[in-house]
Structure formats: C-alpha cells, structure tokens
C-alpha cells in the first residue's frame, strides 16, 4: 500500500489582475496548511477499471483524481501506469471541506500526480507534472510543487517558492458552500472593471504576517473574491468576525494564531 497527504491551502491574499481567454489572472500568496489534509492511498486490489473510493455523490468522471489519472495516462502513454491501477484502487480519507476555498480537489489531484509518478517510475519532472496539473485545475500546479509557501500568478501556473516561517492556522467553517465558478462570475460582472492590478505587487516580497498587518487584517482588502462572495452569498456577511480572513472563493475563514 502507498500513501500520501494532500494538504489544504489558504490564500493570505488574492488579487485578481485581469481576465484573458475566459479565465481570470491573479497575484496571490498560497500557504500549505500542515494540520488539515486528505489522505490518498493506493491499496492492492484487482480492478477492471480505475477504482476510486471515499467520495459521496461525486461522479467519477467529475472527480479531480480521475481527471489527473486520465491526463497522466495521456501524457505518459506508459502501460505500467495502467497495469498498476488494474492492481490497485485509490482510497481517499476526505478531511478538507468542499466548497470552502481550501483547494481540496486540486490538492487531491496534485498528490495523485506526485505519488503515481513515483510509484510507477514514470520519471516525469516536477515542471512537466505541474503542466499536466494545470490542465486539470488552476490550483493544481501549486500542489504539485508542494511548497510550504509560494507566490502564485498568471492563471495559477506560475509558482515561485517563498521562504518564510510556518504559520499556525485556525479555521472557522460556516455552514455555507461557495461555488467557485459563481464567485468568479460574480467578480467579473460586478468588480473586475474597478481593480488596480499592480497596486499590491510589493506584497510578493513581504512575509505573510506583515502583509496582514499592513492592512490591519482587512479581509476584503486582502482577498478580491471575498467581495464577490458577499454579493453571491449575502449570508456570509453575518459569519465573519474581526481578525478572520477569507480563503480563495470561500466559504472558509481562517486566522493566524499566536
């Protein structure tokens, strides 16, 4: 049996910088969350097709792990990969909340790519693996590189490691799920024309804790998608308290402890 952690992420800040070819570009600081993760296992089993366990009410063809398997198969053309998953099933212990802005599905895909590449001896470089990941989802390359902290830009495919001390992160999960596509659509329709893309470029060179201090922990200034989420899901306005920040497209809030 083979096993790997698929860690959650938070966005210390997330600024939308534009919209091209149907997708938003961004400037963001991603932080890997050490104490919140899914666990993927490749468990010996005779399978007639790619077998995935641990998800409820998710069609396998819509699952990011299945998409990662297909993308990796198409890229590598390696029969050893196919043979391996005739003899192993993928079992996931799902702990990262869905529709929470924590990158759970993307992290699962990134972890699958890394583990499958290793155990099947595919020999694909991390850079190539990240390119494969970018065809699955915008956040997947970050999880392929698996840096503790990184500046992320472009469509999510430009990942630059950032050296800073680990942060102790605490979460608050309201009983609301935010649909990422709806939040981005709401941003495009209501906020995109008013953005100042380069105002926050200097944040790329500043430690996460100092970025938060610079704006006195203002969640709306740190994360452009928070404003869009508040329009799409007005009930979120009653869930936030001072000191809580907003990750990704939501709905999770987090704070830095200590």
VOTIRO-322678 format. One record per atom (N, C-alpha, C, O): y, z, x; residue in one letter. Coordinates in steps of 0.05 Angstrom, whole numbers, padded with zeros to 5 digits, always signed. Example, Ala and Ser with C-alpha at 12.3 -4.5 7.8 and 13.67 -1.06 7.14 Angstrom:
<nodes>
-00114+00156+00264A-00090+00156+00246A-00066+00156+00264A-00066+00169+00285A-00045+00142+00257S-00021+00143+00273S+00001+00157+00258S+00023+00161+00268S
</nodes>
This chain:
<nodes>
-00024+00000+00017X+00000+00000+00000X+00025+00000+00018X+00026+00014+00038X+00045-00016+00010X+00070-00017+00024X+00093-00007+00006X+00091-00011-00018X+00113+00006+00018X+00134+00018+00001X+00161+00015+00015X+00163+00014+00039X+00182+00013-00002X+00209+00010+00008X+00229+00022-00013X+00224+00020-00037X+00250+00034-00003X+00271+00045-00020X+00291+00022-00026X+00298+00006-00009X+00300+00022-00051X+00322+00004-00059X+00345+00021-00068X+00347+00030-00091X+00364+00026-00050X+00385+00045-00055X+00407+00034-00073X+00411+00009-00074X+00420+00051-00088X+00443+00044-00104X+00467+00040-00086X+00466+00046-00062X+00488+00029-00096X+00514+00026-00082X+00536+00035-00100X+00534+00035-00124X+00559+00042-00087X+00584+00046-00102X+00605+00029-00088X+00603+00022-00065X+00625+00022-00104X+00648+00007-00093X+00671+00028-00089X+00682+00038-00109X+00678+00034-00065X+00701+00051-00060X+00726+00038-00072X+00742+00051-00085X+00729+00012-00067X+00750-00003-00080X+00738-00031-00086X+00719-00040-00073X+00749-00044-00106X+00740-00071-00113X+00765-00086-00124X+00774-00081-00146X+00774-00105-00108X+00797-00121-00115X+00789-00150-00119X+00777-00162-00101X+00795-00161-00142X+00790-00190-00146X+00812-00206-00133X+00835-00201-00136X+00804-00226-00117X+00823-00242-00102X+00827-00270-00113X+00845-00285-00104X+00811-00278-00132X+00814-00305-00144X+00790-00313-00161X+00772-00297-00166X+00790-00338-00169X+00769-00349-00185X+00765-00378-00177X+00783-00395-00180X+00740-00385-00168X+00734-00412-00159X+00707-00420-00169X+00688-00405-00169X+00705-00445-00178X+00679-00457-00186X+00664-00439-00206X+00639-00437-00205X+00679-00426-00223X+00666-00410-00244X+00659-00381-00236X+00647-00367-00251X+00666-00374-00211X+00659-00347-00201X+00684-00333-00190X+00702-00346-00180X+00685-00306-00192X+00707-00291-00180X+00701-00286-00151X+00679-00282-00142X+00723-00286-00135X+00721-00277-00107X+00732-00249-00105X+00747-00240-00123X+00723-00234-00085X+00731-00206-00084X+00736-00196-00055X+00729-00209-00036X+00747-00173-00054X+00751-00157-00030X+00743-00129-00037X+00755-00117-00054X+00722-00118-00023X+00711-00093-00032X+00699-00077-00009X+00691-00089+00011X+00697-00052-00012X+00681-00034+00006X+00657-00024-00009X+00659-00009-00029X+00633-00032+00000X+00608-00023-00011X+00597+00001+00005X+00598+00000+00030X+00588+00021-00008X+00575+00044+00005X+00547+00047-00006X+00542+00048-00030X+00527+00048+00012X+00499+00053+00004X+00496+00082-00004X+00505+00100+00011X+00484+00087-00027X+00480+00115-00036X+00453+00124-00027X+00432+00113-00035X+00452+00145-00011X+00427+00154+00001X+00409+00169-00018X+00385+00169-00014X+00420+00183-00037X+00404+00200-00054X+00398+00189-00082X+00390+00204-00100X+00403+00163-00086X+00397+00150-00111X+00384+00123-00105X+00398+00105-00094X+00359+00120-00112X+00346+00095-00105X+00321+00090-00123X+00309+00109-00133X+00314+00064-00126X+00288+00056-00137X+00269+00055-00114X+00276+00053-00091X+00243+00057-00120X+00222+00054-00100X+00204+00030-00108X+00193+00030-00130X+00202+00011-00090X+00184-00012-00094X+00159-00008-00078X+00160-00001-00054X+00136-00013-00091X+00110-00011-00077X+00095-00037-00081X+00094-00047-00103X+00082-00046-00060X+00063-00068-00062X+00035-00055-00062X+00026-00045-00041X+00022-00055-00085X-00003-00040-00089X-00026-00059-00090X-00025-00079-00106X-00047-00055-00075X-00071-00072-00076X-00081-00075-00105X-00086-00056-00119X-00085-00100-00113X-00096-00106-00140X-00102-00136-00141X-00087-00152-00129X-00123-00143-00155X-00129-00171-00159X-00112-00182-00182X-00113-00172-00205X-00095-00202-00177X-00076-00212-00196X-00080-00243-00199X-00084-00257-00179X-00078-00252-00223X-00080-00281-00228X-00052-00294-00227X-00049-00319-00226X-00031-00277-00228X-00003-00287-00226X+00013-00264-00214X+00003-00242-00211X+00039-00270-00208X+00056-00249-00197X+00059-00227-00218X+00067-00231-00240X+00051-00202-00209X+00050-00180-00228X+00070-00158-00221X+00071-00149-00198X+00086-00150-00241X+00108-00131-00237X+00106-00109-00257X+00105-00115-00281X+00105-00084-00248X+00104-00061-00267X+00127-00042-00262X+00137-00040-00239X+00135-00029-00283X+00156-00008-00281X+00181-00014-00297X+00200+00002-00296X+00181-00037-00311X+00205-00044-00327X+00197-00046-00356X+00176-00056-00363X+00215-00035-00373X+00211-00037-00402X+00230-00057-00414X+00254-00058-00407X+00220-00073-00432X+00236-00092-00447X+00252-00111-00429X+00274-00120-00436X+00240-00119-00407X+00252-00139-00389X+00232-00161-00385X+00211-00156-00373X+00239-00185-00394X+00221-00208-00389X+00219-00213-00359X+00239-00213-00346X+00195-00218-00350X+00191-00220-00321X+00209-00242-00309X+00219-00239-00287X+00212-00264-00323X+00228-00286-00313X+00258-00279-00310X+00272-00293-00295X+00266-00258-00323X+00294-00249-00321X+00298-00227-00301X+00320-00218-00295X+00276-00218-00289X+00277-00196-00270X+00285-00206-00242X+00276-00226-00233X+00303-00191-00229X+00313-00200-00203X+00291-00200-00182X+00292-00216-00163X+00271-00183-00184X+00249-00183-00165X+00232-00208-00168X+00225-00221-00148X+00227-00216-00192X+00213-00241-00196X+00229-00265-00186X+00218-00283-00173X+00255-00265-00191X+00273-00286-00181X+00272-00287-00151X+00273-00308-00139X+00271-00263-00138X+00270-00261-00109X+00244-00273-00098X+00243-00287-00078X+00222-00267-00112X+00196-00278-00105X+00196-00309-00106X+00187-00322-00088X+00207-00320-00128X+00208-00349-00131X+00226-00361-00110X+00219-00382-00097X+00249-00349-00105X+00268-00360-00085X+00255-00359-00057X+00258-00378-00041X+00241-00337-00051X+00229-00334-00024X+00206-00354-00021X+00202-00366+00000X+00190-00358-00042X+00168-00377-00042X+00179-00405-00037X+00168-00420-00021X+00200-00413-00052X+00211-00440-00050X+00222-00444-00022X+00220-00466-00011X+00235-00424-00011X+00247-00427+00016X+00227-00429+00038X+00229-00445+00056X+00207-00411+00037X+00188-00409+00059X+00165-00429+00057X+00155-00439+00077X+00156-00435+00032X+00133-00452+00029X+00108-00440+00042X+00090-00455+00049X+00108-00414+00045X+00087-00401+00060X+00064-00392+00041X+00069-00376+00023X+00040-00403+00045X+00018-00397+00028X+00009-00368+00031X-00004-00357+00013X+00014-00356+00054X+00007-00328+00058X+00022-00309+00039X+00011-00289+00030X+00046-00317+00032X+00062-00302+00013X+00048-00303-00015X+00046-00282-00028X+00040-00327-00023X+00027-00330-00049X+00001-00315-00049X-00006-00301-00069X-00014-00317-00028X-00040-00303-00026X-00037-00273-00028X-00053-00259-00040X-00016-00263-00015X-00011-00234-00014X-00007-00224-00043X-00018-00203-00050X+00007-00238-00059X+00013-00229-00086X-00009-00236-00106X-00007-00230-00130X-00030-00250-00097X-00054-00252-00113X-00071-00227-00108X-00089-00221-00124X-00064-00212-00087X-00080-00188-00080X-00063-00163-00081X-00073-00141-00073X-00039-00165-00089X-00021-00141-00092X-00004-00144-00117X+00005-00167-00123X+00002-00123-00130X+00022-00122-00152X+00046-00106-00142X+00044-00090-00124X+00069-00111-00155X+00093-00097-00148X+00098-00075-00169X+00099-00081-00193X+00099-00051-00160X+00103-00028-00178X+00130-00015-00171X+00135-00008-00148X+00147-00011-00191X+00174-00001-00186X+00178+00026-00200X+00173+00028-00224X+00187+00046-00185X+00196+00071-00197X+00226+00069-00200X+00241+00071-00181X+00234+00064-00224X+00262+00058-00230X+00278+00083-00235X+00274+00098-00254X+00297+00089-00217X+00315+00113-00219X+00344+00105-00222X+00360+00121-00233X+00352+00082-00213X+00380+00074-00215X+00386+00065-00244X+00372+00047-00254X+00405+00077-00257X+00411+00069-00285X+00420+00040-00286X+00432+00029-00268X+00413+00027-00308X+00421-00001-00312X+00448-00002-00326X+00457+00018-00338X+00462-00024-00323X+00488-00029-00334X+00508-00007-00326X+00524+00003-00342X+00506+00001-00301X+00522+00024-00291X+00540+00017-00267X+00555+00033-00258X+00538-00008-00258X+00555-00017-00235X+00545-00007-00209X+00561-00005-00190X+00520+00000-00207X+00508+00011-00182X+00490-00009-00167X+00479-00002-00147X+00488-00033-00178X+00473-00054-00163X+00443-00051-00164X+00430-00061-00146X+00432-00037-00184X+00403-00032-00184X+00386-00057-00183X+00367-00058-00167X+00392-00077-00199X+00376-00101-00199X+00379-00117-00173X+00360-00127-00163X+00403-00118-00163X+00408-00131-00137X+00394-00117-00114X+00384-00129-00096X+00395-00090-00115X+00382-00075-00094X+00352-00079-00095X+00339-00081-00074X+00340-00080-00119X+00311-00086-00121X+00305-00113-00108X+00285-00115-00094X+00321-00133-00114X+00316-00160-00103X+00319-00159-00072X+00302-00171-00058X+00340-00146-00062X+00344-00145-00033X+00321-00130-00019X+00312-00139+00002X+00312-00108-00031X+00290-00093-00019X+00264-00109-00020X+00248-00109-00001X+00259-00124-00042X+00236-00141-00044X+00236-00162-00022X+00216-00166-00008X+00259-00175-00018X+00260-00195+00003X+00254-00184+00031X+00240-00196+00046X+00265-00161+00037X+00261-00149+00063X+00232-00141+00067X+00221-00146+00089X+00220-00128+00047X+00192-00119+00050X+00173-00142+00051X+00154-00143+00067X+00176-00162+00033X+00158-00185+00032X+00160-00201+00058X+00140-00210+00069X+00184-00204+00069X+00188-00218+00094X+00173-00204+00117X+00161-00217+00134X+00173-00177+00116X+00160-00162+00137X+00129-00162+00134X+00115-00169+00153X+00119-00156+00111X+00090-00153+00108X+00075-00179+00108X+00052-00181+00115X+00089-00201+00101X+00076-00227+00101X+00083-00243+00127X+00075-00266+00129X+00096-00230+00145X+00102-00242+00172X+00116-00270+00169X+00108-00289+00182X+00136-00271+00151X+00149-00297+00146X+00168-00304+00169X+00173-00328+00173X+00178-00284+00183X+00195-00290+00206X+00223-00301+00198X+00235-00315+00214X+00232-00295+00174X+00258-00305+00166X+00280-00285+00175X+00277-00261+00172X+00301-00295+00188X+00322-00278+00198X+00337-00264+00175X+00336-00273+00152X+00351-00243+00182X+00366-00228+00162X+00388-00246+00150X+00392-00245+00126X+00401-00262+00166X+00422-00280+00156X+00410-00300+00136X+00422-00305+00115X+00387-00311+00143X+00374-00330+00124X+00366-00316+00099X+00369-00327+00077X+00355-00292+00102X+00346-00276+00078X+00370-00270+00060X+00367-00271+00036X+00393-00265+00072X+00417-00259+00056X+00426-00284+00041X+00435-00282+00018X+00423-00307+00053X+00430-00332+00039X+00411-00337+00015X+00420-00346-00006X+00386-00331+00019X+00367-00332-00003X+00376-00313-00025X+00376-00320-00049X+00383-00289-00017X+00392-00269-00036X+00416-00277-00052X+00419-00270-00075X+00434-00292-00039X+00459-00300-00053X+00453-00319-00076X+00470-00321-00094X+00430-00332-00076X+00423-00350-00098X+00413-00334-00122X+00411-00344-00145X+00407-00308-00118X+00397-00291-00139X+00419-00275-00153X+00420-00273-00177X+00438-00265-00136X+00460-00249-00147X+00480-00243-00126X+00474-00242-00102X+00505-00239-00134X+00527-00236-00115X+00524-00212-00097X+00533-00212-00074X+00512-00190-00107X+00510-00166-00092X+00485-00165-00074X+00483-00148-00056X+00466-00184-00077X+00441-00182-00063X+00444-00183-00032X+00431-00168-00019X+00462-00200-00021X+00465-00200+00008X+00471-00173+00020X+00461-00166+00041X+00488-00157+00007X+00494-00130+00017X+00468-00114+00020X+00465-00100+00040X+00450-00116+00000X+00426-00100+00001X+00405-00112+00021X+00388-00097+00030X+00408-00137+00027X+00391-00149+00047X+00399-00138+00075X+00382-00129+00090X+00425-00138+00080X+00434-00127+00106X+00430-00096+00107X+00425-00085+00129X+00432-00083+00084X+00426-00055+00082X+00443-00037+00100X+00434-00017+00110X+00469-00044+00103X+00487-00028+00119X+00495-00003+00102X+00497-00004+00078X+00499+00020+00115X+00508+00044+00101X+00536+00039+00088X+00542+00049+00067X+00553+00024+00102X+00580+00018+00093X+00587-00010+00102X+00581-00018+00124X+00600-00026+00084X+00607-00053+00092X+00631-00063+00076X+00635-00055+00053X+00647-00080+00089X+00668-00095+00075X+00654-00121+00064X+00641-00135+00079X+00659-00126+00039X+00646-00149+00025X+00668-00167+00014X+00686-00157+00001X+00666-00193+00019X+00686-00211+00009X+00674-00238+00002X+00649-00241+00001X+00691-00257-00003X+00682-00283-00013X+00670-00280-00041X+00682-00266-00058X+00648-00292-00047X+00634-00288-00072X+00614-00265-00071X+00598-00262-00089X+00615-00250-00049X+00596-00228-00044X+00578-00234-00021X+00561-00218-00013X+00581-00258-00009X+00563-00267+00012X+00573-00260+00040X+00557-00262+00059X+00598-00252+00043X+00609-00245+00069X+00607-00215+00072X+00622-00200+00059X+00589-00206+00090X+00583-00177+00093X+00590-00169+00122X+00579-00181+00141X+00608-00150+00125X+00615-00140+00151X+00611-00110+00152X+00625-00095+00138X+00593-00101+00170X+00588-00073+00172X+00613-00057+00179X+00630-00067+00195X+00617-00034+00167X+00640-00017+00173X+00629+00010+00182X+00613+00023+00168X+00638+00019+00205X+00628+00044+00217X+00644+00068+00207X+00668+00070+00214X+00632+00085+00192X+00644+00110+00182X+00623+00130+00176X+00599+00123+00173X+00631+00155+00174X+00612+00176+00169X+00601+00174+00140X+00614+00163+00122X+00577+00184+00136X+00564+00183+00110X+00580+00200+00090X+00591+00221+00097X+00580+00191+00065X+00595+00206+00044X+00575+00219+00025X+00554+00207+00019X+00582+00242+00016X+00566+00257-00003X+00576+00250-00031X+00598+00258-00039X+00560+00235-00046X+00569+00224-00072X+00556+00237-00095X+00532+00242-00096X+00573+00244-00115X+00564+00256-00140X+00570+00237-00163X+00590+00223-00163X+00552+00236-00183X+00555+00217-00205X+00559+00230-00232X+00551+00252-00237X+00572+00214-00249X+00574+00221-00278X+00567+00195-00293X+00579+00174-00289X+00546+00197-00310X+00537+00174-00325X+00542+00177-00355X+00527+00191-00368X+00563+00164-00365X+00568+00165-00394X+00547+00149-00409X+00534+00131-00397X+00542+00155-00433X+00522+00141-00449X+00533+00115-00460X+00532+00110-00484X+00542+00099-00441X+00553+00072-00447X+00542+00053-00426X+00542+00060-00402X+00533+00030-00434X+00525+00010-00414X+00546-00013-00414X+00554-00023-00435X+00554-00021-00391X+00574-00042-00388X+00560-00068-00380X+00547-00069-00359X+00564-00089-00395X+00553-00115-00389X+00571-00128-00368X+00595-00133-00373X+00560-00134-00344X+00576-00144-00322X+00590-00170-00329X+00613-00174-00323X+00575-00188-00342X+00587-00214-00349X+00611-00211-00368X+00631-00225-00365X+00608-00192-00387X+00630-00188-00406X+00654-00176-00392X+00677-00183-00398X+00650-00157-00374X+00672-00145-00360X+00687-00166-00343X+00712-00166-00343X+00672-00183-00329X+00685-00203-00313X+00700-00224-00331X+00722-00232-00324X+00688-00230-00353X+00701-00249-00372X+00727-00237-00382X+00747-00250-00385X+00726-00211-00389X+00750-00197-00398X+00771-00196-00377X+00795-00199-00383X+00763-00192-00352X+00783-00192-00330X+00796-00220-00328X+00821-00221-00326X+00780-00240-00329X+00791-00268-00326X+00811-00274-00349X+00831-00287-00344X+00805-00265-00372X+00821-00272-00396X+00846-00255-00398X+00866-00264-00409X+00846-00231-00387X+00868-00212-00391X+00884-00204-00366X+00907-00196-00368X+00871-00206-00342X+00883-00193-00319X+00887-00212-00295X+00905-00209-00279X+00870-00232-00293X+00868-00249-00269X+00895-00260-00261X+00901-00261-00237X+00912-00269-00280X+00937-00282-00272X+00957-00262-00260X+00978-00271-00249X+00952-00236-00262X+00972-00217-00253X+00964-00204-00226X+00978-00186-00217X+00942-00213-00214X+00933-00200-00189X+00950-00207-00165X+00964-00228-00165X+00950-00189-00145X+00963-00194-00119X+00941-00193-00098X+00936-00171-00087X+00929-00215-00092X+00904-00216-00076X+00905-00203-00049X+00886-00192-00040X+00928-00205-00035X+00929-00196-00007X+00942-00169-00003X+00945-00160+00020X+00950-00156-00025X+00964-00131-00023X+00947-00109-00010X+00957-00091+00003X+00921-00111-00014X+00903-00090-00005X+00885-00097+00019X+00865-00084+00025X+00892-00119+00033X+00876-00128+00056X+00873-00106+00077X+00853-00105+00091X+00894-00089+00081X+00893-00069+00102X+00871-00048+00096X+00863-00033+00115X+00861-00046+00072X+00840-00027+00066X+00815-00033+00081X+00798-00015+00085X+00811-00057+00089X+00787-00065+00104X+00785-00050+00131X+00763-00047+00142X+00807-00040+00141X+00808-00027+00167X+00811+00004+00165X+00814+00018+00185X+00809+00014+00140X+00813+00043+00136X+00788+00056+00125X+00773+00044+00109X+00782+00080+00134X+00759+00095+00124X+00761+00099+00094X+00782+00102+00082X+00737+00099+00081X+00736+00101+00052X+00751+00125+00041X+00766+00123+00022X+00748+00148+00054X+00761+00172+00044X+00791+00170+00046X+00806+00181+00029X+00801+00155+00066X+00830+00152+00069X+00841+00131+00049X+00864+00133+00040X+00825+00112+00041X+00833+00093+00020X+00837+00108-00006X+00857+00104-00020X+00818+00126-00012X+00820+00141-00037X+00845+00159-00036X+00860+00161-00056X+00851+00171-00014X+00875+00188-00011X+00900+00172-00014X+00920+00182-00025X+00900+00147-00004X+00925+00131-00004X+00935+00127-00032X+00959+00125-00037X+00917+00125-00052X+00925+00121-00080X+00920+00145-00097X+00920+00144-00121X+00917+00168-00084X+00913+00194-00098X+00890+00193-00118X+00891+00204-00139X+00869+00178-00110X+00845+00177-00126X+00849+00163-00153X+00834+00168-00172X+00868+00144-00154X+00873+00129-00179X+00851+00108-00182X+00851+00088-00169X+00833+00113-00201X+00810+00095-00205X+00819+00067-00214X+00806+00048-00207X+00841+00066-00229X+00850+00039-00238X+00861+00023-00215X+00857-00002-00215X+00874+00035-00196X+00885+00020-00174X+00863+00012-00154X+00864-00009-00142X+00843+00029-00152X+00821+00023-00133X+00803+00001-00143X+00793-00015-00127X+00798+00000-00169X+00778-00019-00180X+00790-00036-00202X+00795-00026-00224X+00795-00062-00196X+00806-00080-00216X+00789-00082-00241X+00799-00086-00263X+00763-00080-00238X+00745-00083-00261X+00746-00059-00280X+00737-00062-00303X+00756-00036-00271X+00759-00013-00288X+00778-00020-00311X+00772-00014-00334X+00800-00033-00305X+00819-00041-00325X+00806-00060-00345X+00811-00058-00369X+00790-00079-00335X+00776-00097-00353X+00756-00083-00370X+00753-00089-00394X+00741-00064-00358X+00721-00049-00373X+00733-00032-00395X+00721-00029-00416X+00757-00022-00390X+00771-00006-00411X+00779-00023-00435X+00780-00013-00457X+00785-00048-00429X+00791-00067-00452X+00766-00073-00467X+00765-00073-00492X+00744-00080-00452X+00719-00087-00465X+00705-00064-00479X+00692-00067-00499X+00708-00040-00466X+00695-00016-00477X+00716+00007-00479X+00717+00024-00461X+00733+00007-00500X+00754+00026-00502X+00745+00056-00501X+00760+00073-00493X+00720+00060-00509X+00709+00088-00509X+00707+00099-00481X+00705+00124-00478X+00708+00082-00460X+00707+00092-00433X+00731+00109-00426X+00729+00127-00409X+00753+00104-00439X+00778+00119-00434X+00775+00149-00439X+00789+00165-00428X+00756+00156-00456X+00752+00184-00463X+00732+00197-00444X+00728+00222-00445X+00720+00182-00426X+00698+00192-00410X+00707+00200-00382X+00694+00215-00368X+00730+00189-00373X+00739+00194-00345X+00755+00220-00343X+00769+00227-00362X+00752+00233-00321X+00769+00256-00315X+00781+00253-00288X+00773+00236-00272X+00801+00269-00282X+00815+00267-00256X+00795+00270-00233X+00778+00288-00234X+00798+00253-00213X+00781+00255-00189X+00756+00238-00190X+00742+00235-00170X+00750+00226-00214X+00726+00209-00216X+00735+00180-00212X+00755+00171-00222X+00719+00166-00196X+00724+00137-00191X+00704+00121-00206X+00684+00131-00216X+00709+00094-00208X+00693+00076-00224X+00679+00056-00206X+00692+00044-00189X+00653+00052-00209X+00638+00034-00191X+00632+00007-00204X+00622+00006-00226X+00639-00014-00189X+00632-00041-00198X+00644-00047-00225X+00667-00041-00231X+00627-00058-00243X+00636-00064-00270X+00629-00041-00289X+00633-00044-00313X+00620-00019-00278X+00614+00005-00294X+00587+00003-00308X+00572-00017-00306X+00580+00025-00320X+00598+00046-00331X+00597+00072-00315X+00608+00092-00325X+00586+00073-00292X+00583+00099-00278X+00610+00107-00264X+00625+00090-00255X+00614+00133-00263X+00636+00145-00248X+00624+00161-00225X+00602+00171-00226X+00640+00163-00203X+00630+00179-00180X+00653+00193-00167X+00676+00185-00170X+00647+00213-00151X+00667+00226-00135X+00655+00233-00108X+00631+00235-00105X+00672+00236-00088X+00664+00244-00061X+00664+00274-00060X+00686+00286-00063X+00642+00287-00055X+00640+00316-00054X+00650+00326-00027X+00650+00311-00007X+00658+00351-00026X+00667+00364-00001X+00690+00350+00011X+00700+00358+00032X
</nodes>
